[in-house]
Amino acid sequence: MANAVRALAMDAVQAANSGHPGMPMGMADVATVLFTRFLKFDPADPAWADRDRFVLSAGHGSMLLYALLHLTGYPRMTADELRSFRQWGALTAGHPEYGHTPGVETTTGPLGQGIATAVGMALAERMLAARFGADVVDHHTYALVGDGCLMEGLSHEAISLAGHLGLSKLIVLFDDNAISIDGATSLSCSDDQSARFAAAGWSVRRVDGHDPEAVAVAIAAERRTDRPSFIACRTIIGYGAPNKQGSEKVHGAPLGPEEIAAARARLNWPHAPFEVPEPIRAAWRQAGQRSAAAHRAWRRHLDSLPVETRRRFAEGVRGDIPATAHAALDAVRERFAGEKPVIATRQASQQVIEALAPAMANLAGGSADLTHSNLTQAKSQAPVRPGNFAGSYIHYGIREHGMACAMNGIALHGGFVPYGGTFLVFSDYSRPAIRLAALMGIRVIHVMTHDSIGLGEDGPTHQPVEHLAGLRAIPNLLVFRPADAVEMAEAWALALGSEKTPSVLCLTRQALPTLPRGETTRGGVARGAYVVVEPDGGRDVTLIATGSEVSLALGAAEALAADGIRAAVISAPCFELFQRQAPDDRRAVLGSAPRVGVEAAIEGGWARWLGEDGAFVGMAGFGASAPAEVLFRQFGITAEAVAEAARRLLDGRE
């Protein structure tokens, strides 16, 4: 059965003339043991909520997973899909892609992302079990990792968090083949990986990865531990290819016809490419049906539960936003609109979370050790602790990248809508996971505070200037920079409602006044940009701003009005949503007058909205250490500077 996996992997890579046969051939024995004896799954329902999760962190070895999905009977993973490996439109992409291929639990490829995402899945399992009991939620998360996954610094964040929390249903299988792309791992690494995991609080074992019984004994034992498990499986990369196995030559290139023929002889596999003998195929299909009875029993038990319990479970797994949450958000927005508070948008976000948390049982929050700066924990949210997963707030520690990956895992697992906080400048640390969330189309909410030079004295190391532009460059990511408390409440509602899109909420440290509002401004954040002030008699100039700078634009408009210049003020809290509007609607907002943009950040993609003749008032370099008001004045981001830029534009026209 393992040789069937090896043969399909080398055949598919050869047909594509591209790919990585070495890992699938080396880990075929381990994967065969896992899928035939332990993994709980049902090809007839890849989304079964209580299935075990299998994460191929070493995603370059994707043919291992595709071969397993094909052999165990996933209906869409046909032999033709294997023959089309890495080709346009095929389910068999070069690296596994969530949402593209049934049976793929998460998109992997960038090394380390898989193991860190698996930590989030295992955490979600424990949190969901704490709410609904082990008779409804009781499954394992398995992650197959390679040397590359463990060399990435992200792995340390992930294994440290998992060890601290004692995620006992997480089992990591290490393809310990001592080979990376450059050659032997000894060229660059002397780590004792088992000792590293043990130091992080994991249960650790070493086995011969080509001894199926030893692998089975190890997995069985680790399923009974009270800690996360690390099983180092000593393997030979490209096992069965007599002239290339054990070397980097088999890692990332087709074996070639001669070596494939030699491997077929060595493995006693005298079958044509993509051919699997019926007895072996039948054995694999039987393995694929192994959990069907357990699945039916689980369904019967779920159906026997009280209606309210079933409803809560189903809504949580689907990620529904309950009506109580919508009502809470509406109430907060109306309160902000009526009271017109002068507060930082991070404080407005905290008030939103305070209202939302009691009204939304499937909300899971957290922060990367900045809870009291990000203001991300509601009074009603108890912390998740080792051995007690009933809480809804996760202290991720100083692990921004690990937090972002874990949130991806929580969202992918189902049961919770995750959000997590850090400073906007540290989105650099989180960016690879944010990008994957956007690629996968999952709802994850990043609360990123201290969003500009307005954070003040901490200086340029902590003042984000290029980060808004960098985040806006990621496809399928909503970047919100609200200008006041009302926009903040609307942004939270939109982020929660964006089921297929992650969001970043970029929030101020400094207090901001509430914008003037009328009927036309209601729901303005949903449109991405909207008119806050429209002068009588038409526009001479249009001032467009985001976040804290909208107030500066309003001040500039007043100064211009004193000179007889009619200035409209546009708040643009989310360029991505504005881009979605119909062209006529965008033109109605932007108008035909010259435009001035203002944002305490680099210009980035602003030219798209300002046009060739527009002006931008913002940052051209890094910030400095000083009080916020001094910084805005010294860097020329003031109402006076915006008004002067408008005057220059108009003078140039004349």
Stockholm file with secondary structure:
# STOCKHOLM 1.0

chainA/1-654         MANAVRALAMDAVQAANSGHPGMPMGMADVATVLFTRFLKFDPADPAWADRDRFVLSAGHGSMLLYALLHLTGYPRMTADELRSFRQWGALTAGHPEYGHTPGVETTTGPLGQGIATAVGMALAERMLAARFGADVVDHHTYALVGDGCLMEGLSHEAISLAGHLGLSKLIVLFDDNAISIDGATSLSCSDDQSARFAAAGWSVRRVDGHDPEAVAVAIAAERRTDRPSFIACRTIIGYGAPNKQGSEKVHGAPLGPEEIAAARARLNWPHAPFEVPEPIRAAWRQAGQRSAAAHRAWRRHLDSLPVETRRRFAEGVRGDIPATAHAALDAVRERFAGEKPVIATRQASQQVIEALAPAMANLAGGSADLTHSNLTQAKSQAPVRPGNFAGSYIHYGIREHGMACAMNGIALHGGFVPYGGTFLVFSDYSRPAIRLAALMGIRVIHVMTHDSIGLGEDGPTHQPVEHLAGLRAIPNLLVFRPADAVEMAEAWALALGSEKTPSVLCLTRQALPTLPRGETTRGGVARGAYVVVEPDGGRDVTLIATGSEVSLALGAAEALAADGIRAAVISAPCFELFQRQAPDDRRAVLGSAPRVGVEAAIEGGWARWLGEDGAFVGMAGFGASAPAEVLFRQFGITAEAVAEAARRLLDGRE
#=GR chainA/1-654 SS CHHHHHHHHHHHHHHHTCSCCHHHHHSHHHHHHIIIIICCCCTTCTTCTTSCEEEESSGGGHHHHHHHHHHHTCTTCCHHHHHTTTSTTCSCCSSCCTTTSTTCCSCCCSTTHHHHHHHHHHHHHHHHHHHHCTTTCCCCEEEEECHHHHHSTHHHHHHHHHHHHTCTTEEEEEEECCEETTEEGGGTCCCCHHHHHHHTTCEEEEEETTCHHHHHHHHHHHTTCSSCEEEEEECCTTTTCTTTTTSGGGTSSCCCHHHHHHHHHHTTCCCCTTCCCHHHHHHHHHHHTTTHHHHHHHHHHHHHSCHHHHHHHHHHHHTCCCHHHHHHHHHHHHHHHHHCCCBCHHHHHHHHHHHHGGGCTTEEEEESSCHHHHTCCCTTCCBCBTTBCCCSEEECCSCHHHHHHHHHHHHHHCSCEEEEEEEGGGHHHHHHHHHHHHHHTCCCEEEEECCSGGGCTTCTTTCCSSHHHHHHTSTTCEEECCSSHHHHHHHHHHHHHCTTCCEEEECCSSCBCCCCCCGGGTTGGGGSCEEEECCTTCCSEEEEECTTHHHHHHHHHHHHHHTTCCEEEEECSCHHHHHHSCHHHHHHHHCSSCEEEECSSCCGGGHHHHCTTCEEESCSSCCCSSCHHHHHHHTTCSHHHHHHHHHHHHHHHC
#=GC SS_cons         CHHHHHHHHHHHHHHHTCSCCHHHHHSHHHHHHIIIIICCCCTTCTTCTTSCEEEESSGGGHHHHHHHHHHHTCTTCCHHHHHTTTSTTCSCCSSCCTTTSTTCCSCCCSTTHHHHHHHHHHHHHHHHHHHHCTTTCCCCEEEEECHHHHHSTHHHHHHHHHHHHTCTTEEEEEEECCEETTEEGGGTCCCCHHHHHHHTTCEEEEEETTCHHHHHHHHHHHTTCSSCEEEEEECCTTTTCTTTTTSGGGTSSCCCHHHHHHHHHHTTCCCCTTCCCHHHHHHHHHHHTTTHHHHHHHHHHHHHSCHHHHHHHHHHHHTCCCHHHHHHHHHHHHHHHHHCCCBCHHHHHHHHHHHHGGGCTTEEEEESSCHHHHTCCCTTCCBCBTTBCCCSEEECCSCHHHHHHHHHHHHHHCSCEEEEEEEGGGHHHHHHHHHHHHHHTCCCEEEEECCSGGGCTTCTTTCCSSHHHHHHTSTTCEEECCSSHHHHHHHHHHHHHCTTCCEEEECCSSCBCCCCCCGGGTTGGGGSCEEEECCTTCCSEEEEECTTHHHHHHHHHHHHHHTTCCEEEEECSCHHHHHHSCHHHHHHHHCSSCEEEECSSCCGGGHHHHCTTCEEESCSSCCCSSCHHHHHHHTTCSHHHHHHHHHHHHHHHC
//
